[in-house]
Amino acid sequence: MNKFERQGHHPADIKTLPETTAGDPTPLPGEVIELSDAPPIAPQVPLTPSEVRTILMSLLLTMFLAALDQTIVATALPTIGRQFNDVTSLSWVISAYLLASTAVAPVFGTLSDIYGRRAMIIVALSLFVAGSVLCALAPNMPVLILARGLQGLGGGGIMPIVQTVISDVVSPRERGQYQAYFSGVWVVGGIGGPILGGVFAEHLHWSMIFWINVPLALGALALLLPKMGKIPVFHRRRKVDWLGGVLLMASAVVIMLVLTWGGNRYLWLSPVIMAMIGASIALAFAFVWHARNADEPFLPLPLMGGTVVPYAMAAGSCAMGAMLGLTVHLPLYYEVVYHLSASEAGLALIPLAAVSTVGAAIAGKTMARARHYKRVAIVGTGCAVLAGAVLMLVPMPLWGLLALLSVYALGLGTVFPVSVVSVQNSVMRFQVGTATGAMNFFRALMASFMVAAFSAILLMALGADISLVGSLGGEHRGPVNSIAAADMVMAFRYVFAAATALIAASLLCMILMEEKPLAGPAVVPADLAE
């Protein structure tokens, strides 16, 4: 059987009913749920293996664009700063993209539930391409920063829409296997981006890091759009709650600015940061009040409740925060403690990034075969907690550190497919985009928060300025070379402790999350399913 082919062409076993058909539909206020609005047991329109493969490849290419542009700019920043004679604003080239992409993730998810996946993927890719072209043609730093924000608007819509389209094509039981492919794309983009950006900046021109997006985006659209007509349509037209969307985006932008500026441009207890924290809290309360009183809120609050969604989202967010927090700060540890060069420190991140994809693949395969699918994430996060405890307590040579990080990453990776599929399996199918967008939103917020938190931990432990250019890393500022290796080892014990606490929280959430049966082809015989 082709690996892209569906595992069965029959409806799911009657034992594998999704949560919403089991009596917890989370309807919108005043709405009558029709039988046709029940979550999908299988796609309504059969897709051939070739069509599934084409859709998958186009979605992978689309996701690669978003993954690549979060890292490809980092190594070109010095070249860009020299050309524009402006190094003080360089961090905004990265921050503008992250601010915009984080803020619009729930917006695109919700709009895909209202206007459809086809319309919103076209909008997202169009914004992304327009932003890329403006970045490549930017005559100065302010224009480049604004163009990166526009590019981030498109990039932020790509992730939730791609995950939602996959949910329309394959059943929840089969879906975990495809999540592993997308995890692999993020690894390739994260590792290849800085390398490709450096090559373009050194041997061609820095604008090539943006021009390359144009043919890739057009190629993804050319592959995807002809097949979109055969994908089942699950969106439901309704009035758009624009006020709720604006309040949600505004609160997210202010929070992200606090995490970007706090401890860097301004002291954490400075009047500016405290005022921004107050503003973000006020905006968040305004959004909640509006959502509770609106007839059809932008993000229905009951959707975020229940016995599955909050635990799955928290588990995935904690895992993402731990992974990105370590990814940003470990190069500093490698350089000071093991005296690696910048390029060698980058290579030493591969175990953390690549092995997590292996964990995601294992979890995805398990979900397709096992009835008790969340056990793989419980076992995986349990092993990660043990590995993190050893990292926290026992100094070790580089090979030992890399081995333990591999175990940690393997366990951490099992959380992602289980959490994504569990969320999508537990909501009505016309709310899958909304739930997926909210999930990506909270993951991004947690990741940004933990990057700032890990930096604060190191700052307190070392008493030195170890600020990073941008939230994805870059050149370290401050007296890094003067930090003693023993001091760095001691300081990183607190970092490893924080990462271990995060994955322990993820483990607890997985234990507490209700294991709803997955819709899809019947599970394999009991000797393998248990």
C-alpha positions as CSV (number, residue, x, y, z in Angstrom):
1,M,0.0,0.0,0.0
2,N,1.2,3.4,-0.8
3,K,2.2,5.2,2.4
4,F,0.0,8.1,1.5
5,E,-3.0,5.9,0.9
6,R,-5.8,5.9,3.4
7,Q,-5.8,2.8,5.7
8,G,-9.4,2.0,5.0
9,H,-12.3,3.0,2.8
10,H,-15.0,2.1,5.2
11,P,-16.7,4.2,8.0
12,A,-15.1,4.1,11.4
13,D,-15.8,1.3,13.8
14,I,-18.9,2.3,15.8
15,K,-16.8,2.3,19.0
16,T,-14.6,5.1,17.7
17,L,-17.1,7.9,17.8
18,P,-15.7,11.4,18.2
19,E,-16.4,13.5,21.3
20,T,-19.1,15.7,19.8
21,T,-21.3,12.8,18.8
22,A,-21.0,11.4,22.3
23,G,-22.9,14.2,23.8
24,D,-20.5,17.2,24.3
25,P,-21.1,19.2,21.1
26,T,-20.1,22.7,22.4
27,P,-22.7,24.4,20.2
28,L,-22.7,28.1,19.5
29,P,-25.4,30.1,21.5
30,G,-28.8,29.7,20.1
31,E,-27.7,27.3,17.4
32,V,-29.4,24.0,16.6
33,I,-26.8,21.3,15.6
34,E,-27.9,19.4,12.6
35,L,-26.8,15.8,12.1
36,S,-24.9,16.9,9.0
37,D,-22.8,19.1,11.3
38,A,-21.4,16.1,13.3
39,P,-17.6,15.6,13.2
40,P,-16.4,13.6,10.2
41,I,-16.0,9.9,10.4
42,A,-14.3,9.8,7.0
43,P,-14.0,12.3,4.1
44,Q,-17.2,12.7,2.2
45,V,-15.4,12.8,-1.1
46,P,-13.0,9.9,-1.8
47,L,-9.6,11.0,-2.7
48,T,-7.2,8.8,-4.7
49,P,-3.7,8.1,-3.3
50,S,-2.3,10.4,-6.0
51,E,-4.6,13.2,-5.0
52,V,-3.8,12.8,-1.3
53,R,-0.1,12.8,-2.1
54,T,-0.4,15.9,-4.2
55,I,-2.3,17.7,-1.5
56,L,0.2,16.6,1.1
57,M,3.2,17.8,-0.9
58,S,1.7,21.2,-1.6
59,L,0.9,21.6,2.1
60,L,4.4,20.6,3.1
61,L,5.8,23.1,0.6
62,T,3.4,25.8,2.0
63,M,4.5,24.9,5.6
64,F,8.1,25.0,4.6
65,L,7.8,28.7,3.5
66,A,6.5,29.6,7.0
67,A,9.2,27.6,8.8
68,L,12.0,28.9,6.6
69,D,11.2,32.6,7.0
70,Q,11.4,32.4,10.8
71,T,15.1,31.5,10.6
72,I,16.5,32.4,7.2
73,V,16.9,36.1,8.0
74,A,19.0,35.6,11.2
75,T,22.4,35.0,9.5
76,A,21.8,37.8,6.9
77,L,21.1,40.5,9.6
78,P,24.7,41.8,9.8
79,T,24.8,42.2,6.0
80,I,21.4,44.0,6.0
81,G,22.5,46.3,8.9
82,R,25.7,47.3,7.0
83,Q,23.8,48.1,3.8
84,F,21.2,50.3,5.6
85,N,23.7,51.7,8.1
86,D,21.3,50.7,10.9
87,V,22.2,48.0,13.4
88,T,20.0,49.3,16.3
89,S,16.7,48.2,14.5
90,L,17.9,44.8,13.3
91,S,16.1,42.8,15.9
92,W,12.8,44.3,14.6
93,V,13.4,42.5,11.3
94,I,12.7,39.2,13.2
95,S,10.3,40.6,15.8
96,A,8.0,42.2,13.3
97,Y,7.4,38.9,11.6
98,L,6.8,37.1,14.9
99,L,4.5,39.7,16.3
100,A,2.3,39.6,13.2
101,S,2.3,35.9,12.7
102,T,1.4,35.2,16.3
103,A,-1.4,37.7,16.4
104,V,-3.2,36.5,13.3
105,A,-3.0,32.7,13.9
106,P,-6.5,32.6,15.6
107,V,-7.9,35.0,13.1
108,F,-7.1,32.9,10.0
109,G,-8.3,29.8,11.8
110,T,-11.7,31.3,12.5
111,L,-12.0,32.9,9.1
112,S,-11.3,29.5,7.5
113,D,-14.3,28.2,9.4
114,I,-16.4,31.0,8.0
115,Y,-15.2,31.6,4.4
116,G,-13.5,28.2,3.7
117,R,-10.0,26.9,3.5
118,R,-9.5,27.7,-0.2
119,A,-10.2,31.4,0.2
120,M,-8.0,31.8,3.3
121,I,-5.0,29.9,2.0
122,I,-5.0,32.1,-1.1
123,V,-5.2,35.2,1.2
124,A,-2.4,33.9,3.4
125,L,0.0,33.1,0.6
126,S,-0.9,36.3,-1.3
127,L,0.0,38.4,1.8
128,F,3.2,36.3,2.3
129,V,4.3,36.8,-1.4
130,A,3.5,40.5,-1.3
131,G,5.4,40.9,1.9
132,S,8.4,39.0,0.4
133,V,8.5,41.1,-2.7
134,L,8.4,44.3,-0.6
135,C,11.1,43.0,1.7
136,A,13.4,42.3,-1.3
137,L,12.8,45.8,-2.8
138,A,13.0,47.6,0.6
139,P,15.1,50.8,0.2
140,N,15.6,51.3,3.9
141,M,15.2,49.7,7.3
142,P,11.7,51.0,8.2
143,V,10.2,49.8,4.9
144,L,11.9,46.4,5.5
145,I,10.4,46.1,9.0
146,L,6.9,47.0,7.8
147,A,7.2,44.5,4.9
148,R,8.3,41.8,7.4
149,G,5.2,42.6,9.3
150,L,3.1,42.1,6.2
151,Q,4.9,38.9,5.4
152,G,4.2,37.7,9.0
153,L,0.5,38.3,8.5
154,G,0.6,35.7,5.7
155,G,3.0,33.4,7.4
156,G,0.8,33.3,10.6
157,G,-2.1,32.1,8.6
158,I,-0.3,29.3,6.9
159,M,0.2,27.0,9.9
160,P,-3.5,26.8,11.2
161,I,-4.9,26.6,7.7
162,V,-2.6,23.8,6.6
163,Q,-3.4,21.8,9.7
164,T,-7.1,22.4,9.2
165,V,-6.9,21.2,5.5
166,I,-5.3,18.0,6.7
167,S,-8.2,17.5,9.1
168,D,-10.6,17.8,6.2
169,V,-8.7,15.2,4.1
170,V,-7.9,12.4,6.6
171,S,-9.7,11.1,9.7
172,P,-8.4,11.8,13.2
173,R,-7.0,8.3,13.7
174,E,-4.9,8.6,10.5
175,R,-4.0,12.3,11.1
176,G,-1.2,11.8,13.6
177,Q,1.0,10.2,10.9
178,Y,0.8,13.3,8.8
179,Q,1.6,15.6,11.7
180,A,5.1,13.9,11.8
181,Y,5.7,15.1,8.2
182,F,5.0,18.7,9.2
183,S,7.3,18.4,12.2
184,G,10.0,17.3,9.8
185,V,9.4,20.3,7.7
186,W,9.9,22.6,10.7
187,V,13.2,20.8,11.5
188,V,14.4,21.2,7.9
189,G,13.4,24.9,7.8
190,G,14.9,25.6,11.2
191,I,18.3,24.0,10.3
192,G,18.5,24.9,6.7
193,G,17.2,28.5,7.1
194,P,20.3,30.0,8.7
195,I,22.6,28.1,6.3
196,L,20.7,29.2,3.2
197,G,20.4,32.8,4.5
198,G,24.2,32.9,5.1
199,V,25.0,31.6,1.6
200,F,22.6,34.1,-0.1
201,A,24.0,37.0,2.0
202,E,27.6,36.1,1.4
203,H,27.7,34.9,-2.2
204,L,24.6,36.5,-3.9
205,H,22.5,39.2,-2.3
206,W,20.5,39.3,0.9
207,S,17.3,40.1,-1.1
208,M,17.4,36.5,-2.4
209,I,16.2,35.2,0.9
210,F,12.9,36.9,0.1
211,W,12.8,36.4,-3.7
212,I,13.0,32.7,-3.2
213,N,9.6,32.7,-1.5
214,V,7.9,33.8,-4.7
215,P,8.3,30.7,-6.9
216,L,7.9,28.4,-3.9
217,A,4.6,30.0,-3.0
218,L,3.3,30.0,-6.5
219,G,4.3,26.4,-6.9
220,A,2.4,25.5,-3.7
221,L,-0.7,27.2,-5.0
222,A,-0.4,25.6,-8.4
223,L,-0.3,22.2,-6.8
224,L,-3.0,22.7,-4.2
225,L,-5.7,24.8,-5.8
226,P,-6.7,22.3,-8.5
227,K,-7.3,19.6,-5.8
228,M,-9.1,21.9,-3.3
229,G,-12.4,21.3,-5.2
230,K,-12.4,17.7,-4.1
231,I,-11.7,18.4,-0.5
232,P,-14.9,18.2,1.7
233,V,-16.3,21.6,2.6
234,F,-17.0,22.0,6.3
235,H,-17.1,25.7,6.8
236,R,-20.2,27.5,7.9
237,R,-21.0,31.1,6.9
238,R,-21.8,33.4,9.8
239,K,-21.4,37.0,10.8
240,V,-17.7,37.8,11.6
241,D,-17.1,39.2,15.1
242,W,-14.5,41.8,14.0
243,L,-14.4,43.5,17.4
244,G,-13.6,40.3,19.1
245,G,-10.8,39.6,16.6
246,V,-9.3,43.0,17.0
247,L,-9.3,42.8,20.8
248,L,-7.7,39.4,20.6
249,M,-5.0,40.6,18.2
250,A,-4.3,43.7,20.1
251,S,-3.8,41.9,23.4
252,A,-1.5,39.4,21.7
253,V,0.6,42.2,20.1
254,V,1.0,44.0,23.4
255,I,2.0,40.8,25.2
256,M,4.5,40.0,22.5
257,L,6.0,43.5,22.8
258,V,6.3,43.1,26.5
259,L,8.2,39.8,26.0
260,T,10.4,41.4,23.3
261,W,11.3,44.6,25.2
262,G,11.2,43.4,28.8
263,G,14.7,43.0,30.2
264,N,16.2,44.2,26.9
265,R,15.1,47.6,25.8
266,Y,13.4,48.4,29.2
267,L,13.7,47.0,32.7
268,W,11.0,44.6,33.6
269,L,9.8,46.9,36.4
270,S,10.1,50.1,34.3
271,P,6.9,52.2,33.9
272,V,6.7,51.4,30.2
273,I,6.7,47.6,30.7
274,M,4.3,47.8,33.7
275,A,1.9,50.0,31.6
276,M,2.0,47.6,28.7
277,I,1.4,44.7,31.0
278,G,-1.7,46.5,32.4
279,A,-2.9,47.3,28.9
280,S,-2.5,43.6,27.8
281,I,-4.5,42.5,30.9
282,A,-7.2,45.1,30.2
283,L,-7.5,44.0,26.5
284,A,-7.6,40.4,27.5
285,F,-10.5,41.1,30.0
286,A,-12.3,43.1,27.4
287,F,-12.0,40.3,24.9
288,V,-13.4,37.8,27.4
289,W,-16.2,40.1,28.4
290,H,-17.1,40.6,24.7
291,A,-16.9,36.9,23.9
292,R,-19.3,36.1,26.8
293,N,-21.8,38.6,25.6
294,A,-21.6,38.4,21.8
295,D,-24.1,36.2,19.9
296,E,-21.5,34.6,17.8
297,P,-18.1,35.5,19.3
298,F,-14.9,35.4,17.3
299,L,-13.5,32.7,19.6
300,P,-16.3,30.9,21.5
301,L,-15.2,30.5,25.1
302,P,-17.0,27.1,25.5
303,L,-14.8,25.8,22.8
304,M,-11.8,26.2,25.1
305,G,-13.4,24.2,27.9
306,G,-14.3,20.5,28.3
307,T,-12.1,17.6,29.2
308,V,-9.9,17.5,26.1
309,V,-9.2,20.9,24.6
310,P,-7.6,22.8,27.5
311,Y,-5.4,19.9,28.5
312,A,-4.3,19.2,25.0
313,M,-3.5,22.8,24.3
314,A,-1.6,23.2,27.6
315,A,0.4,20.1,26.9
316,G,1.4,21.2,23.4
317,S,2.2,24.7,24.6
318,C,4.4,23.5,27.4
319,A,6.3,21.2,25.1
320,M,6.7,24.0,22.5
321,G,7.9,26.4,25.1
322,A,10.5,23.9,26.4
323,M,11.8,23.1,23.0
324,L,12.1,26.7,21.7
325,G,13.5,28.0,25.0
326,L,16.3,25.4,24.9
327,T,16.9,25.8,21.1
328,V,17.5,29.6,21.6
329,H,19.8,29.3,24.6
330,L,21.8,26.1,24.2
331,P,24.2,27.6,21.6
332,L,25.4,29.9,24.4
333,Y,26.0,26.9,26.7
334,Y,27.9,25.1,23.9
335,E,30.1,28.0,23.2
336,V,31.0,28.8,26.8
337,V,31.2,25.3,28.3
338,Y,32.4,23.2,25.4
339,H,34.2,26.0,23.5
340,L,32.4,25.2,20.2
341,S,32.3,27.7,17.4
342,A,29.0,29.3,16.3
343,S,28.5,26.8,13.4
344,E,29.4,23.9,15.6
345,A,27.0,25.0,18.3
346,G,24.3,25.2,15.5
347,L,25.1,21.6,14.5
348,A,24.9,20.5,18.1
349,L,21.2,21.6,18.1
350,I,20.3,18.9,15.6
351,P,19.7,16.2,18.2
352,L,17.1,18.4,20.0
353,A,15.4,19.4,16.7
354,A,15.6,16.3,14.6
355,V,14.9,13.6,17.3
356,S,11.7,15.4,18.3
357,T,10.5,14.6,14.8
358,V,11.2,10.9,15.4
359,G,9.1,11.1,18.5
360,A,6.3,12.7,16.6
361,A,6.5,10.0,13.9
362,I,6.3,7.3,16.6
363,A,3.3,8.9,18.2
364,G,1.6,9.3,14.8
365,K,2.0,5.7,13.9
366,T,0.8,4.6,17.4
367,M,-2.3,6.7,17.1
368,A,-3.2,5.0,13.8
369,R,-3.0,1.6,15.5
370,A,-3.7,1.8,19.2
371,R,-7.0,2.4,21.0
372,H,-5.2,4.0,24.0
373,Y,-3.3,6.5,21.9
374,K,-2.3,9.0,24.6
375,R,-0.2,6.4,26.4
376,V,2.6,7.0,23.9
377,A,2.7,10.6,24.9
378,I,2.6,9.8,28.6
379,V,5.5,7.3,28.3
380,G,7.4,9.8,26.1
381,T,7.0,12.8,28.4
382,G,7.8,10.6,31.4
383,C,11.1,9.6,29.8
384,A,11.8,13.3,29.0
385,V,11.2,14.3,32.6
386,L,13.8,11.7,33.7
387,A,16.3,12.9,31.1
388,G,15.7,16.5,32.1
389,A,16.3,15.6,35.8
390,V,19.7,14.1,34.9
391,L,20.6,17.1,32.8
392,M,19.7,19.4,35.7
393,L,21.7,17.5,38.4
394,V,24.7,15.9,36.7
395,P,27.4,17.8,34.7
396,M,28.6,15.6,31.8
397,P,30.7,15.6,28.7
398,L,29.3,16.8,25.4
399,W,28.4,13.3,24.1
400,G,26.5,12.6,27.2
401,L,24.6,15.9,27.0
402,L,23.7,15.2,23.4
403,A,22.5,11.7,24.2
404,L,20.3,13.0,27.0
405,L,18.9,15.8,24.9
406,S,18.0,13.2,22.3
407,V,16.0,11.2,24.9
408,Y,14.4,14.5,26.0
409,A,13.5,15.5,22.5
410,L,12.2,12.0,21.6
411,G,9.7,12.2,24.5
412,L,8.9,15.8,23.8
413,G,8.1,15.1,20.2
414,T,5.3,12.6,21.1
415,V,3.2,15.4,22.5
416,F,2.7,17.3,19.3
417,P,0.6,14.9,17.2
418,V,-1.4,13.7,20.2
419,S,-2.3,17.2,21.3
420,V,-3.2,18.5,17.8
421,V,-5.3,15.5,16.8
422,S,-7.0,15.4,20.2
423,V,-8.1,19.0,19.9
424,Q,-9.4,18.6,16.3
425,N,-11.2,15.3,17.2
426,S,-13.1,16.9,20.1
427,V,-14.8,19.9,18.4
428,M,-17.5,20.2,15.8
429,R,-16.1,20.0,12.3
430,F,-17.1,23.6,11.4
431,Q,-15.0,24.7,14.4
432,V,-11.8,22.8,13.6
433,G,-10.2,25.9,12.1
434,T,-11.0,28.0,15.1
435,A,-9.7,25.5,17.5
436,T,-6.5,24.9,15.4
437,G,-5.8,28.6,15.2
438,A,-6.3,29.1,18.9
439,M,-4.0,26.2,19.6
440,N,-1.2,27.7,17.4
441,F,-1.8,31.1,19.1
442,F,-1.3,29.8,22.6
443,R,1.7,27.7,21.5
444,A,3.4,30.8,20.0
445,L,2.7,32.8,23.1
446,M,4.1,30.2,25.4
447,A,7.2,29.8,23.3
448,S,7.9,33.5,23.3
449,F,7.2,33.7,27.1
450,M,9.6,30.8,27.8
451,V,12.4,32.4,25.6
452,A,12.1,35.5,27.7
453,A,11.9,33.5,31.0
454,F,15.0,31.4,30.2
455,S,16.9,34.6,29.4
456,A,15.7,36.1,32.7
457,I,16.9,33.0,34.5
458,L,20.3,33.2,33.0
459,L,20.5,36.9,33.7
460,M,19.7,36.4,37.4
461,A,22.1,33.4,37.7
462,L,25.0,35.0,35.8
463,G,24.6,38.6,36.5
464,A,25.7,39.3,32.9
465,D,23.9,40.7,29.9
466,I,23.2,37.6,27.7
467,S,20.4,39.2,25.7
468,L,19.7,37.8,22.3
469,V,19.1,39.6,19.0
470,G,15.6,38.6,18.2
471,S,13.7,35.7,19.8
472,L,15.1,33.1,17.4
473,G,18.7,33.7,18.4
474,G,21.5,35.5,16.8
475,E,24.7,37.1,18.1
476,H,25.0,37.3,21.8
477,R,25.6,40.7,23.3
478,G,27.5,41.4,26.5
479,P,30.6,39.9,28.1
480,V,29.9,36.3,27.0
481,N,33.5,35.4,26.6
482,S,34.2,36.4,30.2
483,I,31.7,34.0,31.7
484,A,33.4,31.1,33.4
485,A,32.4,27.6,32.3
486,A,31.7,26.5,35.8
487,D,29.3,29.5,36.3
488,M,27.5,28.7,33.1
489,V,27.1,25.1,34.1
490,M,25.6,26.2,37.4
491,A,23.3,28.7,35.7
492,F,22.1,26.2,33.2
493,R,21.0,23.9,36.0
494,Y,18.1,26.4,36.5
495,V,17.4,26.4,32.8
496,F,17.3,22.6,32.6
497,A,15.1,22.7,35.7
498,A,12.6,25.0,34.0
499,A,12.6,22.9,30.9
500,T,12.0,19.8,33.0
501,A,9.2,21.5,34.9
502,L,7.5,22.4,31.6
503,I,7.6,18.8,30.2
504,A,6.4,17.6,33.6
505,A,3.4,19.9,33.3
506,S,2.9,18.5,29.8
507,L,2.9,15.0,31.3
508,L,0.3,16.0,33.9
509,C,-1.9,17.5,31.2
510,M,-1.7,14.3,29.1
511,I,-2.7,12.2,32.2
512,L,-5.7,14.5,33.0
513,M,-6.9,14.8,29.3
514,E,-9.8,12.5,28.5
515,E,-8.9,10.0,25.9
516,K,-11.8,10.3,23.5
517,P,-12.1,7.6,20.8
518,L,-10.6,8.8,17.5
519,A,-12.8,8.8,14.5
520,G,-11.4,6.8,11.6
521,P,-10.8,3.3,10.4
522,A,-11.2,0.6,13.0
523,V,-8.2,-0.1,15.2
524,V,-6.0,-3.3,14.7
525,P,-6.6,-6.4,16.7
526,A,-6.5,-6.3,20.5
527,D,-3.1,-7.8,20.8
528,L,-1.6,-4.8,19.0
529,A,-4.1,-2.1,20.0
530,E,-3.7,-2.4,23.8
